[in-house]
């Protein structure tokens, strides 16, 4: 059964909420989506995010289930 997840950006005391959320089939899919969002943000906005920037994953019922740091720089190993 799909579950709604929100991927909010937190920068210190500033929160940029995900207004729509994403329906995903599993917790594993939410983890993969969070990692993909962090990679995309790091690539698209190099140097933009500081050490206090995180991607917060929240369920549709408002439960915070994960927070991943958003690194300011992206390095490709390929």
Biopython code that builds the backbone (N, CA, C, O; Angstrom):
import numpy as np
from Bio.PDB.StructureBuilder import StructureBuilder

atoms = [
    (1, "UNK", "N", (0.844, -1.185, 0.000)),
    (1, "UNK", "CA", (0.000, 0.000, 0.000)),
    (1, "UNK", "C", (0.886, 1.244, 0.000)),
    (1, "UNK", "O", (1.729, 1.387, 0.886)),
    (2, "UNK", "N", (0.722, 2.141, -0.959)),
    (2, "UNK", "CA", (1.548, 3.349, -1.023)),
    (2, "UNK", "C", (1.348, 4.242, 0.201)),
    (2, "UNK", "O", (0.275, 4.284, 0.801)),
    (3, "UNK", "N", (2.411, 4.945, 0.542)),
    (3, "UNK", "CA", (2.358, 5.882, 1.656)),
    (3, "UNK", "C", (2.860, 7.235, 1.161)),
    (3, "UNK", "O", (3.756, 7.307, 0.320)),
    (4, "UNK", "N", (2.282, 8.292, 1.685)),
    (4, "UNK", "CA", (2.665, 9.648, 1.314)),
    (4, "UNK", "C", (3.869, 10.082, 2.146)),
    (4, "UNK", "O", (3.874, 9.946, 3.369)),
    (5, "UNK", "N", (4.892, 10.607, 1.465)),
    (5, "UNK", "CA", (6.085, 11.134, 2.124)),
    (5, "UNK", "C", (6.312, 12.566, 1.651)),
    (5, "UNK", "O", (6.077, 12.897, 0.489)),
    (6, "UNK", "N", (6.773, 13.406, 2.575)),
    (6, "UNK", "CA", (7.145, 14.779, 2.264)),
    (6, "UNK", "C", (8.650, 14.912, 2.430)),
    (6, "UNK", "O", (9.230, 14.367, 3.369)),
    (7, "UNK", "N", (9.281, 15.642, 1.510)),
    (7, "UNK", "CA", (10.721, 15.836, 1.515)),
    (7, "UNK", "C", (10.985, 17.333, 1.714)),
    (7, "UNK", "O", (11.019, 18.099, 0.751)),
    (8, "UNK", "N", (11.170, 17.733, 2.963)),
    (8, "UNK", "CA", (11.332, 19.139, 3.327)),
    (8, "UNK", "C", (12.809, 19.487, 3.442)),
    (8, "UNK", "O", (13.611, 18.679, 3.909)),
    (9, "UNK", "N", (13.159, 20.686, 3.018)),
    (9, "UNK", "CA", (14.524, 21.171, 3.174)),
    (9, "UNK", "C", (14.570, 22.022, 4.437)),
    (9, "UNK", "O", (13.754, 22.926, 4.618)),
    (10, "UNK", "N", (15.530, 21.726, 5.307)),
    (10, "UNK", "CA", (15.727, 22.486, 6.537)),
    (10, "UNK", "C", (17.116, 23.114, 6.477)),
    (10, "UNK", "O", (18.115, 22.418, 6.297)),
    (11, "UNK", "N", (17.167, 24.434, 6.629)),
    (11, "UNK", "CA", (18.443, 25.151, 6.663)),
    (11, "UNK", "C", (18.490, 25.954, 7.953)),
    (11, "UNK", "O", (17.992, 27.078, 8.014)),
    (12, "UNK", "N", (19.092, 25.368, 8.987)),
    (12, "UNK", "CA", (19.101, 26.022, 10.286)),
    (12, "UNK", "C", (17.684, 26.144, 10.806)),
    (12, "UNK", "O", (17.017, 25.133, 11.027)),
    (13, "UNK", "N", (17.211, 27.370, 11.005)),
    (13, "UNK", "CA", (15.854, 27.585, 11.519)),
    (13, "UNK", "C", (14.826, 27.804, 10.405)),
    (13, "UNK", "O", (13.650, 28.037, 10.684)),
    (14, "UNK", "N", (15.266, 27.729, 9.149)),
    (14, "UNK", "CA", (14.375, 27.952, 8.010)),
    (14, "UNK", "C", (13.940, 26.607, 7.426)),
    (14, "UNK", "O", (14.769, 25.737, 7.159)),
    (15, "UNK", "N", (12.627, 26.451, 7.234)),
    (15, "UNK", "CA", (12.100, 25.232, 6.632)),
    (15, "UNK", "C", (11.452, 25.560, 5.294)),
    (15, "UNK", "O", (10.648, 26.485, 5.187)),
    (16, "UNK", "N", (11.816, 24.788, 4.279)),
    (16, "UNK", "CA", (11.188, 24.901, 2.965)),
    (16, "UNK", "C", (10.377, 23.625, 2.781)),
    (16, "UNK", "O", (10.928, 22.583, 2.428)),
    (17, "UNK", "N", (9.064, 23.704, 3.020)),
    (17, "UNK", "CA", (8.249, 22.484, 2.991)),
    (17, "UNK", "C", (7.974, 21.988, 1.578)),
    (17, "UNK", "O", (7.907, 22.759, 0.621)),
    (18, "UNK", "N", (7.818, 20.695, 1.486)),
    (18, "UNK", "CA", (7.369, 20.036, 0.258)),
    (18, "UNK", "C", (5.847, 20.144, 0.272)),
    (18, "UNK", "O", (5.203, 19.479, 1.084)),
    (19, "UNK", "N", (5.251, 20.956, -0.598)),
    (19, "UNK", "CA", (3.811, 21.207, -0.509)),
    (19, "UNK", "C", (2.923, 20.046, -0.958)),
    (19, "UNK", "O", (1.764, 19.964, -0.549)),
    (20, "UNK", "N", (3.449, 19.153, -1.790)),
    (20, "UNK", "CA", (2.607, 18.098, -2.357)),
    (20, "UNK", "C", (2.894, 16.716, -1.802)),
    (20, "UNK", "O", (1.978, 15.909, -1.649)),
    (21, "UNK", "N", (4.137, 16.435, -1.501)),
    (21, "UNK", "CA", (4.508, 15.093, -1.083)),
    (21, "UNK", "C", (4.542, 14.146, -2.270)),
    (21, "UNK", "O", (4.199, 14.515, -3.394)),
    (22, "UNK", "N", (4.963, 12.919, -1.998)),
    (22, "UNK", "CA", (5.086, 11.896, -3.034)),
    (22, "UNK", "C", (4.577, 10.577, -2.485)),
    (22, "UNK", "O", (4.984, 10.155, -1.403)),
    (23, "UNK", "N", (3.690, 9.922, -3.224)),
    (23, "UNK", "CA", (3.240, 8.581, -2.850)),
    (23, "UNK", "C", (4.295, 7.582, -3.290)),
    (23, "UNK", "O", (4.677, 7.542, -4.460)),
    (24, "UNK", "N", (4.763, 6.774, -2.343)),
    (24, "UNK", "CA", (5.775, 5.772, -2.654)),
    (24, "UNK", "C", (5.332, 4.412, -2.132)),
    (24, "UNK", "O", (4.617, 4.330, -1.133)),
    (25, "UNK", "N", (5.755, 3.345, -2.804)),
    (25, "UNK", "CA", (5.258, 2.014, -2.465)),
    (25, "UNK", "C", (5.834, 1.417, -1.185)),
    (25, "UNK", "O", (5.250, 0.491, -0.620)),
    (26, "UNK", "N", (6.981, 1.939, -0.716)),
    (26, "UNK", "CA", (7.616, 1.319, 0.448)),
    (26, "UNK", "C", (8.562, 2.298, 1.134)),
    (26, "UNK", "O", (8.897, 3.354, 0.597)),
    (27, "UNK", "N", (8.979, 1.914, 2.334)),
    (27, "UNK", "CA", (9.973, 2.692, 3.082)),
    (27, "UNK", "C", (11.297, 2.705, 2.312)),
    (27, "UNK", "O", (11.986, 3.724, 2.281)),
    (28, "UNK", "N", (11.644, 1.598, 1.703)),
    (28, "UNK", "CA", (12.875, 1.527, 0.921)),
    (28, "UNK", "C", (12.830, 2.506, -0.255)),
    (28, "UNK", "O", (13.831, 3.149, -0.571)),
    (29, "UNK", "N", (11.680, 2.615, -0.891)),
    (29, "UNK", "CA", (11.524, 3.568, -1.994)),
    (29, "UNK", "C", (11.669, 5.005, -1.494)),
    (29, "UNK", "O", (12.218, 5.852, -2.198)),
    (30, "UNK", "N", (11.186, 5.282, -0.292)),
    (30, "UNK", "CA", (11.335, 6.622, 0.296)),
    (30, "UNK", "C", (12.805, 6.927, 0.571)),
    (30, "UNK", "O", (13.253, 8.053, 0.356)),
    (31, "UNK", "N", (13.553, 5.941, 1.042)),
    (31, "UNK", "CA", (14.986, 6.128, 1.278)),
    (31, "UNK", "C", (15.715, 6.415, -0.033)),
    (31, "UNK", "O", (16.562, 7.306, -0.098)),
    (32, "UNK", "N", (15.382, 5.660, -1.067)),
    (32, "UNK", "CA", (16.004, 5.873, -2.377)),
    (32, "UNK", "C", (15.657, 7.250, -2.935)),
    (32, "UNK", "O", (16.514, 7.928, -3.501)),
    (33, "UNK", "N", (14.407, 7.660, -2.777)),
    (33, "UNK", "CA", (13.978, 8.982, -3.253)),
    (33, "UNK", "C", (14.707, 10.089, -2.503)),
    (33, "UNK", "O", (15.134, 11.070, -3.112)),
    (34, "UNK", "N", (14.856, 9.945, -1.188)),
    (34, "UNK", "CA", (15.562, 10.951, -0.388)),
    (34, "UNK", "C", (17.009, 11.082, -0.850)),
    (34, "UNK", "O", (17.508, 12.196, -1.009)),
    (35, "UNK", "N", (17.682, 9.967, -1.065)),
    (35, "UNK", "CA", (19.068, 10.004, -1.532)),
    (35, "UNK", "C", (19.156, 10.670, -2.903)),
    (35, "UNK", "O", (20.082, 11.440, -3.158)),
    (36, "UNK", "N", (18.202, 10.380, -3.786)),
    (36, "UNK", "CA", (18.190, 10.989, -5.119)),
    (36, "UNK", "C", (17.963, 12.498, -5.037)),
    (36, "UNK", "O", (18.592, 13.258, -5.773)),
    (37, "UNK", "N", (17.075, 12.935, -4.151)),
    (37, "UNK", "CA", (16.806, 14.369, -3.988)),
    (37, "UNK", "C", (18.057, 15.085, -3.483)),
    (37, "UNK", "O", (18.396, 16.160, -3.977)),
    (38, "UNK", "N", (18.744, 14.498, -2.502)),
    (38, "UNK", "CA", (19.967, 15.107, -1.971)),
    (38, "UNK", "C", (21.025, 15.213, -3.068)),
    (38, "UNK", "O", (21.681, 16.247, -3.195)),
    (39, "UNK", "N", (21.197, 14.163, -3.855)),
    (39, "UNK", "CA", (22.176, 14.210, -4.957)),
    (39, "UNK", "C", (21.814, 15.309, -5.956)),
    (39, "UNK", "O", (22.678, 16.066, -6.398)),
    (40, "UNK", "N", (20.534, 15.388, -6.304)),
    (40, "UNK", "CA", (20.086, 16.389, -7.276)),
    (40, "UNK", "C", (20.295, 17.811, -6.751)),
    (40, "UNK", "O", (20.776, 18.677, -7.482)),
    (41, "UNK", "N", (19.940, 18.051, -5.504)),
    (41, "UNK", "CA", (20.127, 19.384, -4.921)),
    (41, "UNK", "C", (21.604, 19.765, -4.884)),
    (41, "UNK", "O", (21.964, 20.901, -5.192)),
    (42, "UNK", "N", (22.453, 18.820, -4.509)),
    (42, "UNK", "CA", (23.889, 19.086, -4.432)),
    (42, "UNK", "C", (24.470, 19.397, -5.804)),
    (42, "UNK", "O", (25.346, 20.252, -5.932)),
    (43, "UNK", "N", (23.984, 18.706, -6.825)),
    (43, "UNK", "CA", (24.460, 18.941, -8.193)),
    (43, "UNK", "C", (23.945, 20.256, -8.759)),
    (43, "UNK", "O", (24.699, 21.015, -9.366)),
    (44, "UNK", "N", (22.657, 20.523, -8.558)),
    (44, "UNK", "CA", (22.047, 21.717, -9.148)),
    (44, "UNK", "C", (22.469, 23.012, -8.471)),
    (44, "UNK", "O", (22.507, 24.067, -9.104)),
    (45, "UNK", "N", (22.787, 22.931, -7.179)),
    (45, "UNK", "CA", (23.112, 24.137, -6.416)),
    (45, "UNK", "C", (24.429, 23.954, -5.667)),
    (45, "UNK", "O", (24.434, 23.973, -4.436)),
    (46, "UNK", "N", (25.551, 23.777, -6.378)),
    (46, "UNK", "CA", (26.825, 23.558, -5.696)),
    (46, "UNK", "C", (27.195, 24.759, -4.828)),
    (46, "UNK", "O", (27.091, 25.907, -5.260)),
    (47, "UNK", "N", (27.622, 24.482, -3.614)),
    (47, "UNK", "CA", (28.024, 25.536, -2.691)),
    (47, "UNK", "C", (26.871, 26.256, -2.026)),
    (47, "UNK", "O", (27.104, 27.137, -1.198)),
    (48, "UNK", "N", (25.649, 25.919, -2.354)),
    (48, "UNK", "CA", (24.466, 26.615, -1.830)),
    (48, "UNK", "C", (24.125, 26.201, -0.399)),
    (48, "UNK", "O", (23.677, 27.027, 0.395)),
    (49, "UNK", "N", (24.334, 24.941, -0.072)),
    (49, "UNK", "CA", (23.896, 24.427, 1.223)),
    (49, "UNK", "C", (25.051, 24.369, 2.206)),
    (49, "UNK", "O", (26.161, 23.966, 1.859)),
    (50, "UNK", "N", (24.773, 24.778, 3.444)),
    (50, "UNK", "CA", (25.785, 24.776, 4.487)),
    (50, "UNK", "C", (25.729, 23.522, 5.338)),
    (50, "UNK", "O", (24.990, 22.582, 5.043)),
    (51, "UNK", "N", (26.516, 23.523, 6.389)),
    (51, "UNK", "CA", (26.632, 22.337, 7.245)),
    (51, "UNK", "C", (25.353, 22.044, 8.027)),
    (51, "UNK", "O", (25.195, 20.940, 8.548)),
    (52, "UNK", "N", (24.449, 23.001, 8.119)),
    (52, "UNK", "CA", (23.201, 22.790, 8.867)),
    (52, "UNK", "C", (22.014, 22.500, 7.952)),
    (52, "UNK", "O", (20.866, 22.560, 8.394)),
    (53, "UNK", "N", (22.273, 22.189, 6.700)),
    (53, "UNK", "CA", (21.201, 21.920, 5.735)),
    (53, "UNK", "C", (20.909, 20.426, 5.671)),
    (53, "UNK", "O", (21.814, 19.611, 5.490)),
    (54, "UNK", "N", (19.636, 20.081, 5.820)),
    (54, "UNK", "CA", (19.238, 18.673, 5.758)),
    (54, "UNK", "C", (17.958, 18.525, 4.945)),
    (54, "UNK", "O", (17.165, 19.458, 4.818)),
    (55, "UNK", "N", (17.783, 17.338, 4.405)),
    (55, "UNK", "CA", (16.521, 16.951, 3.791)),
    (55, "UNK", "C", (15.800, 16.105, 4.827)),
    (55, "UNK", "O", (16.284, 15.049, 5.233)),
    (56, "UNK", "N", (14.651, 16.576, 5.243)),
    (56, "UNK", "CA", (13.854, 15.888, 6.259)),
    (56, "UNK", "C", (12.734, 15.122, 5.564)),
    (56, "UNK", "O", (12.018, 15.675, 4.729)),
    (57, "UNK", "N", (12.590, 13.859, 5.910)),
    (57, "UNK", "CA", (11.531, 13.024, 5.339)),
    (57, "UNK", "C", (10.461, 12.833, 6.407)),
    (57, "UNK", "O", (10.741, 12.377, 7.515)),
    (58, "UNK", "N", (9.225, 13.194, 6.048)),
    (58, "UNK", "CA", (8.095, 13.149, 6.979)),
    (58, "UNK", "C", (6.973, 12.349, 6.327)),
    (58, "UNK", "O", (6.688, 12.524, 5.143)),
    (59, "UNK", "N", (6.341, 11.474, 7.099)),
    (59, "UNK", "CA", (5.216, 10.702, 6.562)),
    (59, "UNK", "C", (3.983, 11.589, 6.447)),
    (59, "UNK", "O", (3.937, 12.692, 6.991)),
    (60, "UNK", "N", (2.999, 11.092, 5.736)),
    (60, "UNK", "CA", (1.742, 11.815, 5.580)),
    (60, "UNK", "C", (1.040, 12.077, 6.893)),
    (60, "UNK", "O", (0.225, 12.994, 6.984)),
    (61, "UNK", "N", (1.345, 11.275, 7.931)),
    (61, "UNK", "CA", (0.741, 11.520, 9.259)),
    (61, "UNK", "C", (1.593, 12.461, 10.111)),
    (61, "UNK", "O", (1.286, 12.682, 11.282)),
    (62, "UNK", "N", (2.670, 13.019, 9.526)),
    (62, "UNK", "CA", (3.464, 14.004, 10.246)),
    (62, "UNK", "C", (4.624, 13.445, 11.042)),
    (62, "UNK", "O", (5.243, 14.179, 11.812)),
    (63, "UNK", "N", (4.935, 12.181, 10.883)),
    (63, "UNK", "CA", (6.037, 11.564, 11.631)),
    (63, "UNK", "C", (7.348, 11.744, 10.868)),
    (63, "UNK", "O", (7.465, 11.348, 9.709)),
    (64, "UNK", "N", (8.326, 12.347, 11.535)),
    (64, "UNK", "CA", (9.652, 12.528, 10.938)),
    (64, "UNK", "C", (10.382, 11.185, 10.990)),
    (64, "UNK", "O", (10.577, 10.619, 12.066)),
    (65, "UNK", "N", (10.781, 10.685, 9.828)),
    (65, "UNK", "CA", (11.380, 9.353, 9.780)),
    (65, "UNK", "C", (12.841, 9.350, 9.339)),
    (65, "UNK", "O", (13.523, 8.336, 9.484)),
    (66, "UNK", "N", (13.330, 10.467, 8.804)),
    (66, "UNK", "CA", (14.715, 10.505, 8.358)),
    (66, "UNK", "C", (15.146, 11.940, 8.128)),
    (66, "UNK", "O", (14.331, 12.800, 7.791)),
    (67, "UNK", "N", (16.433, 12.191, 8.312)),
    (67, "UNK", "CA", (17.028, 13.473, 7.947)),
    (67, "UNK", "C", (18.402, 13.189, 7.349)),
    (67, "UNK", "O", (19.252, 12.570, 7.990)),
    (68, "UNK", "N", (18.610, 13.643, 6.126)),
    (68, "UNK", "CA", (19.884, 13.439, 5.434)),
    (68, "UNK", "C", (20.576, 14.780, 5.247)),
    (68, "UNK", "O", (19.934, 15.744, 4.829)),
    (69, "UNK", "N", (21.871, 14.868, 5.546)),
    (69, "UNK", "CA", (22.574, 16.123, 5.290)),
    (69, "UNK", "C", (22.657, 16.400, 3.795)),
    (69, "UNK", "O", (22.847, 15.493, 2.985)),
    (70, "UNK", "N", (22.511, 17.668, 3.451)),
    (70, "UNK", "CA", (22.695, 18.100, 2.059)),
    (70, "UNK", "C", (24.082, 18.715, 1.996)),
    (70, "UNK", "O", (24.332, 19.768, 2.583)),
    (71, "UNK", "N", (24.951, 18.077, 1.306)),
    (71, "UNK", "CA", (26.324, 18.569, 1.193)),
    (71, "UNK", "C", (26.379, 19.727, 0.210)),
    (71, "UNK", "O", (25.618, 19.782, -0.756)),
    (72, "UNK", "N", (27.291, 20.644, 0.476)),
    (72, "UNK", "CA", (27.420, 21.808, -0.381)),
    (72, "UNK", "C", (28.098, 21.542, -1.707)),
    (72, "UNK", "O", (28.000, 22.351, -2.629)),
    (73, "UNK", "N", (28.795, 20.400, -1.815)),
    (73, "UNK", "CA", (29.527, 20.103, -3.044)),
    (73, "UNK", "C", (29.220, 18.682, -3.476)),
    (73, "UNK", "O", (28.985, 17.805, -2.644)),
    (74, "UNK", "N", (29.223, 18.465, -4.767)),
    (74, "UNK", "CA", (28.929, 17.143, -5.323)),
    (74, "UNK", "C", (30.156, 16.670, -6.086)),
    (74, "UNK", "O", (30.695, 17.384, -6.931)),
    (75, "UNK", "N", (30.584, 15.465, -5.777)),
    (75, "UNK", "CA", (31.715, 14.866, -6.479)),
    (75, "UNK", "C", (31.255, 13.593, -7.158)),
    (75, "UNK", "O", (30.682, 12.716, -6.511)),
    (76, "UNK", "N", (31.494, 13.482, -8.431)),
    (76, "UNK", "CA", (31.120, 12.284, -9.171)),
    (76, "UNK", "C", (32.316, 11.347, -9.252)),
    (76, "UNK", "O", (33.432, 11.778, -9.544)),
    (77, "UNK", "N", (32.082, 10.078, -8.994)),
    (77, "UNK", "CA", (33.145, 9.087, -9.090)),
    (77, "UNK", "C", (33.117, 8.365, -10.429)),
    (77, "UNK", "O", (33.889, 7.432, -10.651)),
    (78, "UNK", "N", (32.227, 8.794, -11.323)),
    (78, "UNK", "CA", (32.140, 8.123, -12.623)),
    (78, "UNK", "C", (32.726, 8.989, -13.712)),
    (78, "UNK", "O", (32.742, 8.590, -14.876)),
]
sb = StructureBuilder()
sb.init_structure("model")
sb.init_model(0)
sb.init_chain("A")
sb.init_seg("    ")
for serial, (resi, resn, name, xyz) in enumerate(atoms, 1):
    if name == "N":
        sb.init_residue(resn, " ", resi, " ")
    sb.init_atom(name, np.array(xyz, "f"), 0.0, 1.0, " ", f" {name:<3s}", serial, name[0])
structure = sb.get_structure()
